[in-house]
Amino acid sequence: MGQWFEEIGEEHTKWIQKQKIFFVASAPLDGRGCVNVSPKGHDCLRVLGSNQVCYLELSGSGIETQSHLEENGRITVMLAAFDGGPRIMRLIGTGRVIRVGSSEFNQILEDHYAGSELYKAKGKRAIIMVDVRKVGTSCGYAVPFFDFKGPRPTLVNFWAKKDEAGVKEYWLEKNKYSLDGLPGMRHEWLGEEWVGKNRGPGPVELPDWAIGDHRTTAESVKAWFKSGTGRTNVTILSVGIAIGAGLSVLVNRGRR
């Protein structure tokens, strides 16, 4: 039967440490947005305390979790037993992104990942810190058995071939925006004064030099539509069309 706890207990921690895979769920505030679920492996999850966990992530083609966290902070981490006794565990809370290269990132890396497979791996993107407010366990009777053969080396091997410039180029190509147009890794290129900007309602702000060829018209329009409420955007767009039509009529009359 399902149970809820206010914190991660010692027995919970021991069980978490035995699992080889976990899943991370997040979503934008916009009800029309895409709900994201990401599988994670490579022994990257750490229990830091009774109400806190974190995981180290390598760069990938999506930026959904980071974009969602920096908009609203909501996150759920789920684990399931694929051998031994059945169990599903959900860690429900709020998360934040700790950027690679920051002093906090480096300290956590040293304290909790030294000697691990990912410690010296290239392509690290962030540590996701989760403050857990609810711990839920349920039976997991329908979860099948699977045998663990070992970690898949593909992602680690892919980044081993890239230098730092290659990693940042990948971020710029793949991690600029979420599927719903929320900002992703773009501020890594803008400089520290832009970290955290463009996260709330209102138009997306970027300096002219940063837009350049890196952002298409379609991306700009998409980001603008996602930056406010649907009703507000439709109203602004309608007024703009009406003004444009009125000016066109005046110009045409003047030509006559």
C-alpha positions in Angstrom: 0.0 0.0 0.0 1.1 3.6 -0.6 2.8 5.5 2.2 3.9 9.1 2.5 6.8 10.4 4.6 8.1 13.9 5.4 11.7 13.0 4.9 14.1 10.4 3.4 14.7 7.8 6.0 17.9 5.7 6.4 16.2 2.7 4.9 15.1 4.8 2.0 18.6 6.0 1.4 20.1 2.5 1.3 17.4 1.4 -1.2 18.0 4.5 -3.4 21.7 3.8 -3.5 21.1 0.3 -4.9 19.0 1.5 -7.9 20.6 1.8 -11.3 18.1 4.1 -13.0 15.7 6.9 -12.0 13.4 9.2 -13.8 12.9 13.0 -13.5 9.6 14.7 -14.3 9.0 18.4 -14.8 6.6 20.7 -16.7 6.2 24.4 -17.6 3.5 26.5 -16.0 1.6 26.9 -19.3 -1.0 24.2 -19.3 -0.5 23.7 -23.0 3.2 23.0 -22.5 5.0 19.7 -22.8 5.4 17.5 -19.7 8.9 16.0 -19.6 10.1 12.8 -18.2 13.9 12.0 -18.4 15.6 8.7 -17.5 19.0 9.0 -15.7 21.8 6.5 -15.1 25.6 6.5 -14.6 25.4 6.5 -10.7 24.7 10.3 -10.7 22.1 10.5 -7.9 23.2 11.4 -4.4 21.2 11.7 -1.1 22.6 14.7 0.7 20.3 14.7 3.7 16.9 13.8 4.9 15.2 16.3 2.6 17.7 16.9 -0.2 19.1 15.0 -3.2 21.0 16.0 -6.2 22.1 14.5 -9.5 25.0 15.3 -11.9 24.0 15.6 -15.5 26.0 15.4 -18.7 24.9 17.6 -21.7 22.2 16.2 -24.0 20.0 17.2 -26.8 17.2 18.4 -24.6 17.1 21.2 -22.0 13.6 20.6 -20.6 14.3 20.0 -16.9 16.6 23.0 -16.6 14.1 25.3 -18.4 11.2 24.1 -16.3 13.1 24.4 -13.0 14.2 28.0 -13.8 10.7 28.9 -14.6 8.8 27.3 -11.7 11.0 24.9 -9.7 8.7 21.9 -9.7 10.2 18.5 -10.0 9.6 14.8 -9.1 12.3 12.1 -9.0 11.0 8.6 -9.3 12.7 5.3 -8.8 11.5 1.7 -9.2 12.8 -1.7 -8.1 13.6 -4.0 -11.1 15.0 -6.8 -8.9 14.4 -7.8 -5.3 11.2 -6.8 -3.6 8.8 -4.5 -5.4 8.8 -0.8 -4.7 8.2 2.6 -6.4 9.5 5.7 -4.7 8.7 9.3 -5.6 10.7 12.3 -4.3 8.5 15.4 -4.7 9.9 18.8 -4.3 11.5 21.9 -5.8 14.7 22.0 -7.7 17.3 24.5 -8.9 20.1 24.4 -11.4 23.8 24.6 -10.3 25.8 25.6 -13.4 29.0 23.7 -14.3 32.0 25.8 -13.5 30.4 27.6 -10.6 32.1 27.4 -7.1 29.0 25.6 -5.7 29.2 23.1 -8.6 32.9 22.4 -8.0 32.4 21.9 -4.3 29.6 19.4 -4.7 31.5 17.6 -7.4 34.5 17.2 -5.0 32.5 16.3 -2.0 30.1 13.8 -3.5 31.4 12.6 -6.9 35.2 12.3 -6.5 36.3 8.8 -7.7 33.0 8.2 -9.5 32.6 7.4 -13.2 31.4 11.0 -14.0 34.0 12.9 -12.0 36.4 13.3 -14.8 33.9 13.0 -17.7 33.7 15.8 -20.2 30.4 17.4 -21.2 29.1 18.1 -17.7 26.3 20.6 -17.8 24.9 21.1 -14.3 24.0 19.6 -10.9 20.3 19.6 -10.2 19.6 20.2 -6.5 16.3 19.0 -5.2 14.7 20.0 -1.9 12.3 17.1 -1.1 9.1 17.9 0.7 7.3 14.6 0.2 8.5 11.0 -0.1 6.0 8.6 -1.4 6.4 4.8 -1.7 4.0 2.4 -3.3 3.9 -1.3 -4.1 5.3 -1.6 -7.6 3.6 -4.9 -8.2 3.2 -4.3 -11.9 6.9 -3.3 -12.5 8.6 -6.2 -14.3 12.0 -7.7 -13.4 15.1 -6.7 -15.4 18.7 -7.7 -15.1 21.3 -4.9 -15.0 24.1 -5.5 -17.5 26.1 -2.3 -17.0 26.1 1.4 -17.8 25.8 2.4 -21.4 29.1 4.2 -22.4 27.8 6.0 -25.4 27.2 9.4 -23.9 30.5 9.5 -21.9 32.4 8.4 -25.1 30.7 11.1 -27.2 31.8 13.9 -24.9 35.3 12.4 -24.5 35.9 13.5 -28.2 34.8 17.1 -27.6 36.8 20.0 -26.1 35.3 22.9 -24.1 34.6 24.9 -27.2 32.8 21.9 -28.8 30.6 21.5 -25.7 29.5 25.1 -25.7 28.9 25.0 -29.5 26.6 22.0 -28.8 24.8 24.0 -26.1 24.2 26.9 -28.5 22.9 24.5 -31.2 20.8 22.2 -29.1 20.1 23.8 -25.7 18.9 27.4 -26.5 15.2 26.8 -25.7 12.9 24.1 -24.4 10.3 22.6 -26.6 7.9 25.3 -25.5 10.3 28.2 -26.1 11.5 28.7 -22.5 15.1 29.9 -22.3 17.7 27.1 -21.9 21.5 27.5 -21.9 21.5 30.7 -23.8 22.6 32.8 -20.9 25.9 30.8 -20.7 26.9 32.9 -23.8 25.4 36.2 -22.6 27.5 36.7 -19.5 26.8 36.6 -15.7 24.6 39.7 -15.8 22.0 37.8 -17.8 21.8 34.7 -15.6 18.2 34.3 -14.4 16.7 36.8 -16.8 13.8 35.9 -19.1 12.3 33.6 -16.6 9.1 35.4 -15.7 6.2 36.8 -17.7 6.8 39.5 -20.2 8.8 39.8 -23.4 12.1 37.9 -23.7 15.0 40.4 -23.4 18.3 39.9 -25.3 21.0 42.3 -26.3 21.2 42.9 -30.0 24.6 41.2 -30.4 23.3 38.0 -28.8 20.4 37.5 -31.2 22.3 37.7 -34.5 22.1 34.6 -36.6 21.7 32.4 -33.5 18.0 33.0 -33.3 15.6 32.5 -36.2 12.4 34.5 -36.6 10.3 31.4 -35.8 12.2 31.0 -32.5 11.7 34.6 -31.6 8.0 34.5 -32.3 7.7 31.2 -30.4 9.5 32.6 -27.4 7.4 35.7 -27.5 4.1 33.8 -27.4 5.4 31.7 -24.5 6.5 34.7 -22.5 3.0 35.9 -21.5 -0.5 34.6 -21.2 -2.3 33.5 -24.4 -5.0 36.2 -24.0 -2.5 39.0 -23.6 -0.5 37.9 -26.6 -3.6 37.6 -28.8 -4.7 41.1 -27.7 -1.4 42.6 -28.5 -1.1 40.8 -31.8 -4.7 41.9 -32.8 -4.0 45.6 -31.9 -0.8 45.5 -33.9 -2.6 44.0 -37.0 -5.3 46.7 -36.6 -2.8 49.5 -36.4 -0.9 48.1 -39.4 -4.1 47.9 -41.4 -5.1 51.4 -40.5 -1.7 52.8 -41.6 -1.9 50.9 -44.8 -5.3 52.5 -45.6 -4.0 56.0 -44.8 -0.9 55.5 -47.0 -3.0 54.2 -49.9 -5.4 57.2 -49.6 -2.5 59.6 -49.6 -1.2 58.1 -52.9 -4.5 58.8 -54.6 
